[in-house]
């Protein structure tokens, strides 16, 4: 028996979606029939490319510029989606940064930047989206990380921000579940993205990383996108407040 996921006529907003996990997620949601708005901060060419390809395939898409670390711009993303399509059913909070900040260096700016984008940005977009998602009985997904579960040396700000998203997920799940909104989270491990390409380009570092992954390889963006598609679909209608690990078995804490 075959099972397909049909997201039509739902509307989705994916932040940080011009490349990597966000782009793969937007593409998969669009293939499942959703109308998809992709947010980007600077890579307008790639965002517009997604829109052209989606429309050529018969789908509907929008590219929305905006820096989620700026509250006014973050809220405007939601307003633009609702203005264009009259509704918002799915929100995927993917926008994020990964900066090195060694302990003892007192890099306050790195902490502020990281939390402004990874945590506050997700909060502001989500808070603006809730009245619309509630009205449609929709789904919210946060993209966290294994770093938010076990910590990460020399990247404490990133790890702390991703841990905050896990706690935020669980808090919202308890609060918004009675209002008809499902809230969940994915926690990717090492994934082939622009964020990790410099580290993974080193053959020695890559081999050491892959030795820690039971399935023997670094993940791809579509591996995470598949988990997100499941979480926002009706197949996950009784899944609430969960952290879905997409790490090849490198962190066995599910």
C-alpha positions as CSV (number, residue, x, y, z in Angstrom):
1,X,0.0,0.0,0.0
2,X,1.4,3.4,-1.0
3,X,1.1,6.4,1.2
4,X,1.6,9.9,-0.1
5,X,1.6,13.2,1.8
6,X,-0.7,15.9,0.4
7,X,-0.2,19.4,1.9
8,X,-2.5,21.2,-0.5
9,X,-3.9,23.8,0.0
10,X,-1.7,24.6,3.0
11,X,0.6,27.6,3.2
12,X,4.1,27.3,4.6
13,X,6.8,29.8,5.7
14,X,10.4,28.6,5.9
15,X,12.9,31.0,7.4
16,X,16.5,30.9,6.2
17,X,15.5,29.0,3.1
18,X,17.7,30.1,0.3
19,X,20.0,27.1,0.8
20,X,20.8,24.1,2.9
21,X,18.2,22.5,5.1
22,X,15.8,25.4,4.6
23,X,16.0,25.1,0.8
24,X,15.6,21.3,0.9
25,X,12.6,21.7,3.2
26,X,10.9,24.3,1.0
27,X,11.4,22.1,-2.1
28,X,9.9,19.1,-0.3
29,X,6.9,21.0,1.0
30,X,6.2,22.4,-2.4
31,X,6.4,19.0,-4.0
32,X,3.8,17.8,-1.4
33,X,1.5,20.6,-2.7
34,X,2.0,23.4,-0.2
35,X,2.3,27.0,-1.2
36,X,5.7,28.0,0.1
37,X,7.2,31.3,1.1
38,X,11.0,31.2,1.5
39,X,12.7,33.8,3.6
40,X,16.2,34.8,3.0
41,X,18.5,37.5,4.3
42,X,20.9,38.2,1.4
43,X,20.9,35.4,-1.2
44,X,18.1,36.7,-3.4
45,X,19.3,34.9,-6.5
46,X,18.9,31.5,-5.0
47,X,15.5,32.4,-3.4
48,X,14.2,33.6,-6.7
49,X,15.5,30.5,-8.4
50,X,13.4,28.4,-6.0
51,X,10.3,30.5,-6.9
52,X,10.9,30.1,-10.6
53,X,11.4,26.3,-10.4
54,X,8.4,25.9,-8.2
55,X,6.1,27.9,-10.4
56,X,7.5,26.0,-13.5
57,X,6.5,22.8,-11.8
58,X,2.9,24.1,-11.3
59,X,3.3,25.2,-7.7
60,X,3.0,28.5,-5.8
61,X,6.0,30.2,-4.1
62,X,7.2,33.5,-2.8
63,X,10.6,34.8,-1.9
64,X,10.6,37.2,1.1
65,X,13.7,39.2,2.1
66,X,14.1,39.8,5.8
67,X,16.5,39.6,8.7
68,X,14.8,37.6,11.5
69,X,17.1,39.3,14.1
70,X,15.2,42.5,13.4
71,X,11.8,42.2,15.0
72,X,10.0,44.4,12.6
73,X,11.3,42.5,9.6
74,X,10.5,39.2,11.3
75,X,6.9,40.2,11.9
76,X,6.6,41.5,8.4
77,X,7.4,38.0,7.0
78,X,4.2,36.7,8.5
79,X,2.1,39.7,7.4
80,X,3.4,39.3,3.8
81,X,2.5,35.6,3.7
82,X,-1.0,36.2,5.0
83,X,-1.5,39.1,2.7
84,X,-0.5,37.0,-0.3
85,X,-2.4,33.8,0.5
86,X,-4.8,34.7,3.2
87,X,-3.6,32.0,5.7
88,X,-0.6,30.4,7.3
89,X,-0.6,26.7,8.2
90,X,3.0,25.7,8.6
91,X,6.0,27.5,10.1
92,X,9.5,26.1,9.9
93,X,12.0,28.1,11.9
94,X,15.3,27.3,10.3
95,X,17.3,30.6,10.1
96,X,20.4,30.3,12.1
97,X,24.2,31.0,12.4
98,X,27.1,28.8,13.7
99,X,30.0,30.9,15.0
100,X,33.1,29.8,16.9
101,X,33.4,31.4,20.4
102,X,36.1,29.8,22.5
103,X,35.6,29.9,26.3
104,X,37.5,32.7,28.0
105,X,37.5,35.0,24.9
106,X,34.6,37.0,26.3
107,X,33.1,37.3,22.8
108,X,29.8,39.0,23.8
109,X,29.1,40.0,20.3
110,X,29.1,36.4,19.1
111,X,26.6,35.5,21.8
112,X,24.4,38.5,21.0
113,X,24.4,37.7,17.2
114,X,23.7,34.1,17.8
115,X,20.8,34.5,20.1
116,X,19.4,37.4,18.1
117,X,19.0,35.2,15.1
118,X,18.7,31.6,16.4
119,X,16.4,32.3,19.4
120,X,14.9,35.8,19.4
121,X,14.3,35.6,15.6
122,X,12.5,32.3,16.0
123,X,10.5,33.7,18.9
124,X,9.3,36.8,17.1
125,X,8.3,35.0,13.8
126,X,6.5,32.3,15.8
127,X,4.7,34.8,18.1
128,X,3.5,36.7,15.0
129,X,2.4,33.5,13.3
130,X,0.5,31.9,16.2
131,X,-2.9,33.7,15.6
132,X,-2.9,32.5,12.0
133,X,-1.6,29.0,12.5
134,X,-4.1,28.6,15.3
135,X,-7.0,29.6,13.1
136,X,-6.0,27.0,10.6
137,X,-5.0,24.3,13.1
138,X,-1.4,24.1,11.8
139,X,2.1,23.1,12.7
140,X,5.3,24.8,13.9
141,X,8.7,23.1,13.6
142,X,12.0,24.4,15.0
143,X,15.4,23.3,13.6
144,X,17.7,22.7,16.6
145,X,20.9,20.6,16.6
146,X,22.7,17.8,18.4
147,X,24.7,20.7,19.9
148,X,21.6,21.7,21.8
149,X,21.5,18.3,23.3
150,X,25.1,17.5,24.3
151,X,26.9,20.8,23.9
152,X,29.7,21.7,21.5
153,X,33.2,22.8,22.4
154,X,34.2,26.2,21.1
155,X,30.6,26.8,20.0
156,X,28.9,27.4,23.4
157,X,26.7,30.2,22.1
158,X,25.4,28.1,19.2
159,X,24.8,25.1,21.5
160,X,23.0,27.2,24.1
161,X,20.8,28.8,21.5
162,X,19.8,25.4,20.1
163,X,19.1,24.1,23.5
164,X,16.9,27.1,24.1
165,X,14.9,26.1,21.0
166,X,14.3,22.6,22.4
167,X,13.0,24.1,25.7
168,X,10.9,26.6,23.7
169,X,9.4,23.8,21.6
170,X,8.3,21.9,24.7
171,X,6.9,25.0,26.4
172,X,4.9,25.9,23.3
173,X,3.7,22.3,22.8
174,X,2.1,22.3,26.2
175,X,0.6,25.8,25.8
176,X,-0.6,25.6,22.2
177,X,-1.7,22.0,21.9
178,X,-5.1,22.8,23.4
179,X,-5.4,25.5,20.8
180,X,-5.0,23.1,17.9
181,X,-1.3,23.9,17.1
182,X,1.3,21.1,16.9
183,X,4.8,22.2,17.9
184,X,7.9,19.9,17.3
185,X,11.6,20.1,16.7
186,X,14.2,18.4,14.6
187,X,17.8,18.0,15.8
188,X,20.2,17.5,12.9
189,X,23.8,16.2,13.4
190,X,26.5,16.8,10.8
191,X,24.8,17.8,7.6
192,X,26.3,18.8,4.2
193,X,25.6,22.6,4.1
194,X,27.3,25.8,3.5
195,X,27.6,26.2,7.3
196,X,29.7,23.1,7.6
197,X,31.5,22.9,4.3
198,X,34.8,24.4,5.5
199,X,35.1,21.7,8.3
200,X,33.9,18.9,6.1
201,X,36.3,19.9,3.3
202,X,39.2,18.7,5.5
203,X,39.6,14.9,4.8
204,X,41.0,14.2,8.2
205,X,38.3,16.1,10.0
206,X,35.6,14.5,7.9
207,X,36.9,11.0,8.6
208,X,37.0,11.7,12.3
209,X,33.4,13.0,12.2
210,X,32.1,10.0,10.2
211,X,33.7,7.6,12.6
212,X,31.3,9.0,15.2
213,X,28.2,8.3,13.0
214,X,26.9,4.7,13.1
215,X,25.5,4.9,9.6
216,X,28.9,6.0,8.4
217,X,28.2,9.2,6.6
218,X,27.4,12.9,7.0
219,X,23.7,13.7,6.4
220,X,22.3,15.6,3.5
221,X,19.8,18.5,3.7
222,X,17.0,16.3,2.3
223,X,17.4,13.9,5.2
224,X,16.3,16.6,7.6
225,X,13.7,17.9,5.2
226,X,12.0,14.5,5.2
227,X,11.7,14.5,9.0
228,X,10.2,18.0,8.8
229,X,7.7,17.0,6.1
230,X,6.5,14.1,8.4
231,X,6.1,16.4,11.4
232,X,4.0,19.0,9.5
233,X,1.8,16.3,7.8
234,X,-1.3,14.5,9.1
235,X,0.8,11.4,9.7
236,X,2.2,13.2,12.8
237,X,-1.2,14.5,14.0
238,X,-0.6,12.9,17.5
239,X,3.1,14.0,17.7
240,X,3.5,17.0,20.0
241,X,6.6,18.5,21.8
242,X,9.0,16.0,20.3
243,X,12.6,16.3,19.3
244,X,13.3,14.2,16.2
245,X,16.9,13.3,15.9
246,X,18.4,13.3,12.4
247,X,22.0,12.4,13.1
248,X,22.7,8.9,11.7
249,X,22.8,7.6,15.3
250,X,25.6,9.9,16.5
251,X,23.6,11.0,19.5
252,X,21.4,8.2,20.8
253,X,19.1,10.2,23.2
254,X,15.8,10.0,21.5
